[in-house]
Amino acid sequence: MVFSVMAGVVIFGYAAWSLVRYVRKTRQGKCAACSLNKTCLSGCSDAAEHRTL
């Protein structure tokens, strides 16, 4: 019984954490949420503006 409760807490806790992380990254936008945003050479409009300046 205790194991079932603990497993449920772990599973739902991870699901909630993943959902919160996803929402935070989507609020930042495509390029800001990317892990390569500092060195990215793709065609992001924000990144392209900073390179031309």
Phi and psi restraints in degrees (value plus and minus 20) as a CYANA .aco file:
   2 VAL   PHI     -84.2   -44.2
   2 VAL   PSI     -60.0   -20.0
   3 PHE   PHI     -83.0   -43.0
   3 PHE   PSI     -60.1   -20.1
   4 SER   PHI     -83.8   -43.8
   4 SER   PSI     -61.1   -21.1
   5 VAL   PHI     -86.3   -46.3
   5 VAL   PSI     -64.9   -24.9
   6 MET   PHI     -83.9   -43.9
   6 MET   PSI     -61.0   -21.0
   7 ALA   PHI     -83.0   -43.0
   7 ALA   PSI     -61.3   -21.3
   8 GLY   PHI     -83.6   -43.6
   8 GLY   PSI     -61.4   -21.4
   9 VAL   PHI     -84.0   -44.0
   9 VAL   PSI     -63.4   -23.4
  10 VAL   PHI     -83.8   -43.8
  10 VAL   PSI     -65.9   -25.9
  11 ILE   PHI     -84.7   -44.7
  11 ILE   PSI     -69.4   -29.4
  12 PHE   PHI     -91.2   -51.2
  12 PHE   PSI     -51.6   -11.6
  13 GLY   PHI     -84.4   -44.4
  13 GLY   PSI     -64.5   -24.5
  14 TYR   PHI     -85.0   -45.0
  14 TYR   PSI     -60.1   -20.1
  15 ALA   PHI     -82.8   -42.8
  15 ALA   PSI     -62.4   -22.4
  16 ALA   PHI     -85.1   -45.1
  16 ALA   PSI     -63.3   -23.3
  17 TRP   PHI     -81.9   -41.9
  17 TRP   PSI     -62.4   -22.4
  18 SER   PHI     -84.3   -44.3
  18 SER   PSI     -59.4   -19.4
  19 LEU   PHI     -86.1   -46.1
  19 LEU   PSI     -63.4   -23.4
  20 VAL   PHI     -83.6   -43.6
  20 VAL   PSI     -63.7   -23.7
  21 ARG   PHI     -82.4   -42.4
  21 ARG   PSI     -61.3   -21.3
  22 TYR   PHI     -83.0   -43.0
  22 TYR   PSI     -65.2   -25.2
  23 VAL   PHI     -84.1   -44.1
  23 VAL   PSI     -61.6   -21.6
  24 ARG   PHI     -82.5   -42.5
  24 ARG   PSI     -61.2   -21.2
  25 LYS   PHI     -90.0   -50.0
  25 LYS   PSI     -57.3   -17.3
  26 THR   PHI     -91.2   -51.2
  26 THR   PSI     -47.3    -7.3
  27 ARG   PHI     -88.8   -48.8
  27 ARG   PSI     -50.4   -10.4
  28 GLN   PHI     -92.8   -52.8
  28 GLN   PSI     -45.6    -5.6
  29 GLY   PHI      82.2   122.2
  29 GLY   PSI     153.1   193.1
  30 LYS   PHI     -83.8   -43.8
  30 LYS   PSI     -74.1   -34.1
  31 CYS   PHI     -98.2   -58.2
  31 CYS   PSI     -54.0   -14.0
  32 ALA   PHI     -88.2   -48.2
  32 ALA   PSI     -51.1   -11.1
  33 ALA   PHI    -103.8   -63.8
  33 ALA   PSI     -32.2     7.8
  34 CYS   PHI     -92.0   -52.0
  34 CYS   PSI     120.3   160.3
  35 SER   PHI     -90.8   -50.8
  35 SER   PSI     -36.8     3.2
  36 LEU   PHI    -122.8   -82.8
  36 LEU   PSI       1.4    41.4
  37 ASN   PHI     -81.7   -41.7
  37 ASN   PSI     -46.4    -6.4
  38 LYS   PHI     -97.2   -57.2
  38 LYS   PSI     -52.2   -12.2
  39 THR   PHI    -136.7   -96.7
  39 THR   PSI      -9.6    30.4
  40 CYS   PHI     -88.8   -48.8
  40 CYS   PSI     116.2   156.2
  41 LEU   PHI    -134.1   -94.1
  41 LEU   PSI      -0.7    39.3
  42 SER   PHI     -97.7   -57.7
  42 SER   PSI    -194.5  -154.5
  43 GLY   PHI    -110.8   -70.8
  43 GLY   PSI      10.1    50.1
  44 CYS   PHI     -81.3   -41.3
  44 CYS   PSI     117.6   157.6
  45 SER   PHI     -84.5   -44.5
  45 SER   PSI     -62.8   -22.8
  46 ASP   PHI     -85.1   -45.1
  46 ASP   PSI     -64.5   -24.5
  47 ALA   PHI     -86.7   -46.7
  47 ALA   PSI     -57.6   -17.6
  48 ALA   PHI     -86.9   -46.9
  48 ALA   PSI     -57.4   -17.4
  49 GLU   PHI     -84.9   -44.9
  49 GLU   PSI     -60.7   -20.7
  50 HIS   PHI     -89.2   -49.2
  50 HIS   PSI     -52.4   -12.4
  51 ARG   PHI     -92.0   -52.0
  51 ARG   PSI     -53.1   -13.1
  52 THR   PHI     -99.5   -59.5
  52 THR   PSI     -37.8     2.2
